[in-house]
């Protein structure tokens, strides 16, 4: 009986010590996040009161060989009001590590023929250049939303998406950028030659004055 009792005590002590080692914060840990893959587009454009897009995505964590469920937050999407809406897709692995991917939905009645893409200068300066490209009907991507000097301020270059909501207005909505959450005001557009875009940014590290961009 003594041998059995001693053996049981030793097993308990061994198990407890193993558990303690697993929880040791000094033990190296591999941190892995799921990879989210959009099965559709990243940019959608719908008409006001139009049908919502069928946004879909999958997620997989290759380190843990785990398929992760994807959650879509559609709470910010309003198809009754023209504007830009950011839909967040998130996926969490079994250890709680979460990845995020953004899908942009533009609600606009602008025609598919509208195209204001091109090279824009801010302050009539060639180094304060923004390249604007069309990504969907009425939706455009700017690779330098602040219009900062790409030579002296290269670290402050930020990309952003906007949607043209009428012949005279545009909308950046609320979107997450490399510099934080971006919103804008005084968002106006002139389609006269040359096309001119104006807006003031609410973005950390950028001033609040209205920025003017003229198509070259």
C-alpha positions in Angstrom: 0.0 0.0 0.0 2.9 2.4 0.8 4.4 1.8 -2.6 1.1 2.6 -4.4 0.6 5.7 -2.2 4.1 7.0 -2.9 3.7 6.3 -6.7 0.4 8.2 -6.7 1.9 11.2 -4.9 4.8 11.2 -7.4 2.4 11.2 -10.4 0.5 14.1 -8.9 3.6 16.1 -8.4 4.9 15.3 -11.9 1.6 16.3 -13.5 1.5 19.6 -11.5 5.1 20.4 -12.5 4.3 19.8 -16.2 1.3 22.1 -16.0 3.4 24.8 -14.4 6.0 24.5 -17.2 3.3 24.9 -19.9 2.2 28.2 -18.3 5.7 29.6 -17.9 5.6 33.0 -19.6 9.3 32.6 -20.4 8.6 29.6 -22.7 8.8 30.6 -26.4 5.4 30.6 -28.1 4.5 30.6 -31.8 1.9 33.2 -32.6 -0.1 32.5 -35.7 -3.1 34.3 -37.2 -5.6 33.0 -39.8 -5.3 34.2 -43.4 -8.6 35.6 -44.7 -9.3 35.0 -48.4 -12.1 36.9 -50.1 -14.0 34.6 -52.4 -15.5 37.6 -54.1 -14.3 41.2 -54.7 -12.9 43.7 -52.2 -14.8 46.6 -53.8 -18.6 46.6 -54.5 -20.8 49.2 -55.9 -24.6 49.2 -55.7 -27.3 51.7 -56.5 -29.2 53.5 -53.7 -31.8 51.0 -52.4 -30.1 48.3 -54.5 -29.6 44.7 -53.3 -26.8 44.2 -50.9 -23.8 42.4 -52.3 -23.1 38.8 -51.5 -19.8 39.2 -49.6 -18.1 35.9 -48.8 -14.7 34.9 -47.4 -12.8 31.9 -46.0 -10.1 31.7 -43.4 -7.3 29.2 -42.7 -4.5 29.0 -40.2 -1.7 27.1 -41.9 0.3 26.8 -38.7 -2.4 25.0 -36.8 -4.0 23.4 -39.9 -7.3 24.9 -38.9 -10.2 26.2 -40.9 -11.6 29.3 -39.1 -15.1 30.7 -39.3 -15.4 34.1 -40.8 -17.7 36.8 -39.3 -19.0 39.7 -41.4 -20.0 42.9 -39.7 -22.8 44.4 -41.9 -24.1 46.7 -39.2 -22.6 49.8 -40.8 -23.9 49.2 -44.3 -26.9 51.4 -45.3 -28.1 50.8 -48.9 -30.6 53.6 -48.6 -28.0 56.4 -48.3 -25.3 57.2 -50.8 -21.8 56.9 -49.4 -18.9 54.6 -48.8 -19.2 51.8 -46.2 -16.5 49.5 -44.8 -17.5 46.0 -44.0 -15.2 44.1 -41.7 -14.5 40.4 -42.1 -12.9 38.8 -39.0 -11.6 35.3 -38.3 -10.3 33.8 -35.0 -8.3 30.7 -34.5 -8.6 28.3 -31.5 -6.2 30.4 -29.4 -8.1 33.6 -30.0 -5.7 35.2 -32.5 -7.9 37.3 -34.8 -7.3 38.6 -38.3 -9.3 41.3 -40.1 -10.0 42.1 -43.8 -12.0 45.1 -45.1 -14.5 45.0 -47.9 -15.7 48.4 -49.3 -19.2 49.0 -50.5 -20.1 52.1 -52.4 -23.7 53.2 -52.6 -24.1 55.5 -55.5 -26.3 56.3 -58.5 -23.4 57.6 -60.6 -23.2 55.9 -64.0 -20.6 53.2 -64.8 -19.1 55.5 -67.4 -17.9 57.9 -64.8 -14.1 57.8 -64.6 -12.0 60.4 -62.9 -8.9 58.2 -62.6 -5.6 59.8 -63.3 -2.7 61.8 -61.9 -3.5 64.6 -59.5 -1.3 67.3 -58.0 -1.8 69.1 -54.7 -0.6 72.7 -54.4 0.5 72.5 -58.1 3.5 70.5 -57.0 4.6 67.4 -58.9 6.0 65.7 -55.8 2.7 66.1 -54.0 1.1 63.7 -56.4 -1.8 61.3 -55.9 -2.6 58.5 -58.4 -6.3 57.8 -58.4 -7.6 54.6 -59.9 -11.1 53.3 -60.5 -12.0 50.1 -58.6 -15.8 49.9 -59.1 -18.7 52.0 -60.4 -18.3 55.4 -58.8 -15.5 54.1 -56.5 -11.9 55.2 -56.6 -8.6 54.5 -54.8 -6.1 57.2 -54.1 -2.5 56.1 -53.2 -1.7 59.4 -51.4 -4.8 60.7 -49.7 -2.9 63.4 -47.8 -1.2 64.7 -50.9 2.1 64.8 -49.0 5.5 65.2 -50.6 6.4 61.7 -51.8 10.1 62.6 -51.6 10.5 64.4 -48.2 7.5 62.7 -46.5 7.5 59.2 -48.0 6.7 57.7 -44.6 3.4 59.6 -44.4 1.9 58.4 -47.7 -1.5 56.8 -47.0 -3.9 55.1 -49.4 -7.7 55.4 -49.1 -10.9 54.7 -50.9 -13.7 57.1 -51.8 -17.0 57.0 -53.7 -18.5 59.7 -55.9 -22.0 60.3 -54.5 -23.1 63.0 -57.0 -21.6 65.3 -59.7 -20.4 67.6 -57.0 -19.7 65.4 -53.9 -17.7 62.4 -52.8 -17.5 60.4 -49.6 -14.7 58.7 -47.7 -17.0 57.2 -45.1 -15.1 55.8 -42.1 -12.2 53.5 -43.0 -9.1 52.1 -41.3 -5.9 53.1 -43.0 -2.2 52.6 -42.3 -2.3 55.9 -40.2 -5.5 55.0 -38.3 -9.2 55.6 -38.8 -9.9 58.1 -41.5 -13.0 60.3 -42.0 -13.3 63.5 -44.0 -15.3 66.6 -44.4 -15.8 69.4 -47.1 -15.7 66.6 -49.7 -16.5 68.3 -53.0 -15.8 67.5 -56.7 -15.8 69.5 -59.9 -16.0 67.6 -63.1 -15.1 70.6 -65.2 -11.8 70.4 -67.0 -9.5 69.9 -65.1 -11.2 67.7 -62.6 -10.7 69.1 -59.1 -11.2 67.3 -55.8 -11.4 68.9 -52.4 -11.6 67.5 -48.8 -10.4 68.0 -45.3 -9.0 65.0 -43.4 -9.7 63.8 -39.9 -6.7 61.6 -39.6 -3.9 61.4 -37.0 -0.9 63.3 -38.0 -2.6 65.4 -40.7 -3.9 68.9 -40.5 -7.6 69.8 -40.8 -7.2 72.3 -43.7 -9.0 71.6 -47.0 -6.8 69.8 -49.5 -7.2 70.5 -53.2 -6.1 68.1 -55.9 -6.1 69.0 -59.6 -6.0 66.4 -62.4 -3.0 66.7 -64.7 
